[in-house]
């Protein structure tokens, strides 16, 4: 684990935000897929509403990451008034998973893993600027959503 932490710290120190976002989002996706796969074999998740392909791509890769990460930042900001950064991220992950569970039950699993990564990344990158931290988490979120968005759009 310490090698991974050292690698991520080095990427942050050298401002390698694209590599950082790509690696962390890919790792989060692999963990979420590994957790979700056995559940999908037991019962099929609910299908998403039928939409035009460009709407699915736009909402999955741009709109949802931008809006959801703004909500995430607001949750972390409010929670940090009362608790430390780690606990504020944990509270945000629980709330975002609950929101995703209400919207689409299966998405709560992936959302938990994804938002844990986005929240931790936001806290780690925030010292180099709030806007930069926000856009890094949006990029992570878009990369994380990419396989599901493409599959939901083209493999129907």
C-alpha positions as a LaTeX table, in Angstrom:
\begin{tabular}{lrrr}
\hline
Residue & $x$ (\AA) & $y$ (\AA) & $z$ (\AA) \\
\hline
Unk1 & 0.00 & 0.00 & 0.00 \\
Unk2 & 2.80 & 2.44 & 0.77 \\
Unk3 & 4.12 & 2.18 & $-2.81$ \\
Unk4 & 0.73 & 3.24 & $-4.12$ \\
Unk5 & 0.56 & 6.13 & $-1.66$ \\
Unk6 & 4.08 & 7.22 & $-2.62$ \\
Unk7 & 3.19 & 7.08 & $-6.31$ \\
Unk8 & 0.05 & 9.15 & $-5.80$ \\
Unk9 & 1.90 & 11.64 & $-3.60$ \\
Unk10 & 4.60 & 11.98 & $-6.27$ \\
Unk11 & 1.98 & 12.60 & $-8.95$ \\
Unk12 & 0.44 & 15.32 & $-6.78$ \\
Unk13 & 3.81 & 16.88 & $-5.94$ \\
Unk14 & 4.75 & 17.01 & $-9.64$ \\
Unk15 & 1.26 & 18.20 & $-10.63$ \\
Unk16 & 0.63 & 15.23 & $-12.89$ \\
Unk17 & $-3.12$ & 15.64 & $-12.54$ \\
Unk18 & $-4.13$ & 13.80 & $-15.73$ \\
Unk19 & $-2.17$ & 10.66 & $-14.85$ \\
Unk20 & $-3.42$ & 10.89 & $-11.25$ \\
Unk21 & $-7.05$ & 11.19 & $-12.39$ \\
Unk22 & $-6.75$ & 8.37 & $-14.92$ \\
Unk23 & $-5.05$ & 5.93 & $-12.53$ \\
Unk24 & $-7.34$ & 6.59 & $-9.58$ \\
Unk25 & $-10.55$ & 6.51 & $-11.63$ \\
Unk26 & $-9.48$ & 3.28 & $-13.35$ \\
Unk27 & $-8.62$ & 1.67 & $-10.02$ \\
Unk28 & $-11.96$ & 2.76 & $-8.55$ \\
Unk29 & $-13.79$ & 1.35 & $-11.56$ \\
Unk30 & $-12.02$ & $-2.01$ & $-11.22$ \\
Unk31 & $-12.91$ & $-2.22$ & $-7.53$ \\
Unk32 & $-16.53$ & $-1.24$ & $-8.18$ \\
Unk33 & $-16.80$ & $-3.74$ & $-11.05$ \\
Unk34 & $-15.29$ & $-6.48$ & $-8.89$ \\
Unk35 & $-17.83$ & $-5.83$ & $-6.14$ \\
Unk36 & $-20.77$ & $-5.46$ & $-8.52$ \\
Unk37 & $-20.11$ & $-8.44$ & $-10.81$ \\
Unk38 & $-21.22$ & $-11.16$ & $-8.36$ \\
Unk39 & $-24.38$ & $-9.18$ & $-7.62$ \\
Unk40 & $-25.19$ & $-8.80$ & $-11.31$ \\
Unk41 & $-24.91$ & $-12.58$ & $-11.69$ \\
Unk42 & $-27.54$ & $-13.00$ & $-8.96$ \\
Unk43 & $-30.04$ & $-10.40$ & $-10.18$ \\
Unk44 & $-30.10$ & $-8.03$ & $-13.11$ \\
Unk45 & $-29.98$ & $-4.31$ & $-12.31$ \\
Unk46 & $-32.85$ & $-2.07$ & $-13.32$ \\
Unk47 & $-32.56$ & $-0.80$ & $-16.87$ \\
Unk48 & $-32.09$ & 2.90 & $-17.46$ \\
Unk49 & $-34.73$ & 4.91 & $-19.33$ \\
Unk50 & $-34.45$ & 4.96 & $-23.10$ \\
Unk51 & $-32.73$ & 8.14 & $-24.31$ \\
Unk52 & $-30.97$ & 9.41 & $-27.39$ \\
Unk53 & $-27.30$ & 8.31 & $-27.50$ \\
Unk54 & $-25.94$ & 11.87 & $-27.41$ \\
Unk55 & $-28.04$ & 12.61 & $-24.30$ \\
Unk56 & $-26.66$ & 9.54 & $-22.51$ \\
Unk57 & $-23.08$ & 10.47 & $-23.43$ \\
Unk58 & $-23.49$ & 14.15 & $-22.53$ \\
Unk59 & $-25.19$ & 13.43 & $-19.21$ \\
Unk60 & $-22.95$ & 10.50 & $-18.23$ \\
Unk61 & $-19.62$ & 12.03 & $-19.15$ \\
Unk62 & $-20.11$ & 15.77 & $-18.60$ \\
Unk63 & $-23.33$ & 16.85 & $-16.91$ \\
Unk64 & $-23.48$ & 14.27 & $-14.10$ \\
Unk65 & $-19.79$ & 14.60 & $-13.16$ \\
Unk66 & $-20.00$ & 18.40 & $-13.07$ \\
Unk67 & $-23.22$ & 18.62 & $-11.04$ \\
Unk68 & $-22.58$ & 15.67 & $-8.72$ \\
Unk69 & $-19.06$ & 16.86 & $-7.92$ \\
Unk70 & $-20.35$ & 20.34 & $-7.09$ \\
Unk71 & $-22.77$ & 18.69 & $-4.67$ \\
Unk72 & $-19.90$ & 16.60 & $-3.31$ \\
Unk73 & $-17.76$ & 19.70 & $-2.71$ \\
Unk74 & $-20.63$ & 21.45 & $-0.95$ \\
Unk75 & $-21.16$ & 18.42 & 1.32 \\
Unk76 & $-17.46$ & 18.24 & 2.16 \\
Unk77 & $-17.32$ & 22.00 & 2.77 \\
Unk78 & $-20.27$ & 21.96 & 5.17 \\
Unk79 & $-19.02$ & 18.86 & 6.98 \\
Unk80 & $-15.50$ & 20.31 & 7.36 \\
Unk81 & $-16.98$ & 23.06 & 9.51 \\
Unk82 & $-17.70$ & 20.41 & 12.14 \\
Unk83 & $-15.36$ & 17.44 & 11.55 \\
Unk84 & $-11.94$ & 16.72 & 10.04 \\
Unk85 & $-11.34$ & 16.12 & 6.32 \\
Unk86 & $-11.36$ & 12.30 & 6.50 \\
Unk87 & $-14.68$ & 12.13 & 8.32 \\
Unk88 & $-16.21$ & 14.78 & 6.04 \\
Unk89 & $-15.32$ & 12.61 & 3.02 \\
Unk90 & $-16.82$ & 9.55 & 4.73 \\
Unk91 & $-20.06$ & 11.46 & 5.44 \\
Unk92 & $-20.23$ & 12.65 & 1.84 \\
Unk93 & $-19.69$ & 9.11 & 0.50 \\
Unk94 & $-22.55$ & 7.81 & 2.65 \\
Unk95 & $-24.91$ & 10.57 & 1.49 \\
Unk96 & $-23.99$ & 10.22 & $-2.19$ \\
Unk97 & $-24.42$ & 6.42 & $-1.99$ \\
Unk98 & $-27.85$ & 6.96 & $-0.41$ \\
Unk99 & $-28.85$ & 9.37 & $-3.18$ \\
Unk100 & $-27.70$ & 6.88 & $-5.83$ \\
Unk101 & $-29.48$ & 4.02 & $-4.02$ \\
Unk102 & $-32.74$ & 5.95 & $-4.16$ \\
Unk103 & $-32.27$ & 6.84 & $-7.84$ \\
Unk104 & $-31.04$ & 3.41 & $-8.99$ \\
Unk105 & $-30.21$ & 0.82 & $-6.37$ \\
Unk106 & $-27.28$ & $-0.83$ & $-8.15$ \\
Unk107 & $-25.53$ & 2.46 & $-8.70$ \\
Unk108 & $-25.02$ & 2.92 & $-4.96$ \\
Unk109 & $-22.21$ & 0.35 & $-4.95$ \\
Unk110 & $-20.26$ & 2.03 & $-7.71$ \\
Unk111 & $-21.08$ & 5.47 & $-6.32$ \\
Unk112 & $-19.58$ & 4.57 & $-2.95$ \\
Unk113 & $-16.27$ & 3.56 & $-4.47$ \\
Unk114 & $-16.21$ & 6.44 & $-6.94$ \\
Unk115 & $-17.09$ & 9.17 & $-4.47$ \\
Unk116 & $-14.56$ & 7.86 & $-1.96$ \\
Unk117 & $-11.89$ & 8.42 & $-4.61$ \\
Unk118 & $-13.28$ & 11.79 & $-5.76$ \\
Unk119 & $-13.62$ & 13.08 & $-2.20$ \\
Unk120 & $-10.14$ & 12.01 & $-1.16$ \\
Unk121 & $-8.72$ & 13.45 & $-4.38$ \\
Unk122 & $-10.50$ & 16.75 & $-3.81$ \\
Unk123 & $-9.05$ & 17.03 & $-0.30$ \\
Unk124 & $-5.55$ & 16.08 & $-1.53$ \\
Unk125 & $-5.56$ & 18.47 & $-4.52$ \\
Unk126 & $-7.33$ & 21.37 & $-2.77$ \\
Unk127 & $-4.09$ & 22.98 & $-1.52$ \\
Unk128 & $-3.08$ & 23.53 & $-5.16$ \\
Unk129 & $-6.38$ & 25.34 & $-5.82$ \\
Unk130 & $-10.09$ & 24.68 & $-5.46$ \\
Unk131 & $-10.82$ & 24.94 & $-9.18$ \\
Unk132 & $-8.04$ & 22.54 & $-10.06$ \\
Unk133 & $-9.25$ & 20.09 & $-7.40$ \\
Unk134 & $-12.81$ & 20.33 & $-8.76$ \\
Unk135 & $-11.82$ & 19.73 & $-12.40$ \\
Unk136 & $-9.59$ & 16.79 & $-11.43$ \\
Unk137 & $-12.54$ & 15.14 & $-9.68$ \\
Unk138 & $-14.80$ & 15.87 & $-12.68$ \\
Unk139 & $-12.23$ & 14.17 & $-14.94$ \\
Unk140 & $-12.05$ & 11.20 & $-12.57$ \\
Unk141 & $-15.82$ & 10.95 & $-12.52$ \\
Unk142 & $-16.05$ & 11.09 & $-16.33$ \\
Unk143 & $-13.39$ & 8.37 & $-16.70$ \\
Unk144 & $-15.17$ & 6.27 & $-14.06$ \\
Unk145 & $-18.50$ & 6.68 & $-15.91$ \\
Unk146 & $-17.04$ & 5.99 & $-19.36$ \\
Unk147 & $-17.44$ & 2.15 & $-19.52$ \\
Unk148 & $-21.01$ & 2.19 & $-18.15$ \\
Unk149 & $-22.04$ & 5.13 & $-20.32$ \\
Unk150 & $-20.71$ & 3.54 & $-23.50$ \\
Unk151 & $-22.17$ & 0.15 & $-22.63$ \\
Unk152 & $-25.55$ & 1.67 & $-21.77$ \\
Unk153 & $-25.53$ & 3.68 & $-24.98$ \\
Unk154 & $-24.30$ & 1.19 & $-27.56$ \\
Unk155 & $-24.90$ & $-2.29$ & $-26.09$ \\
Unk156 & $-28.67$ & $-2.20$ & $-25.70$ \\
\hline
\end{tabular}
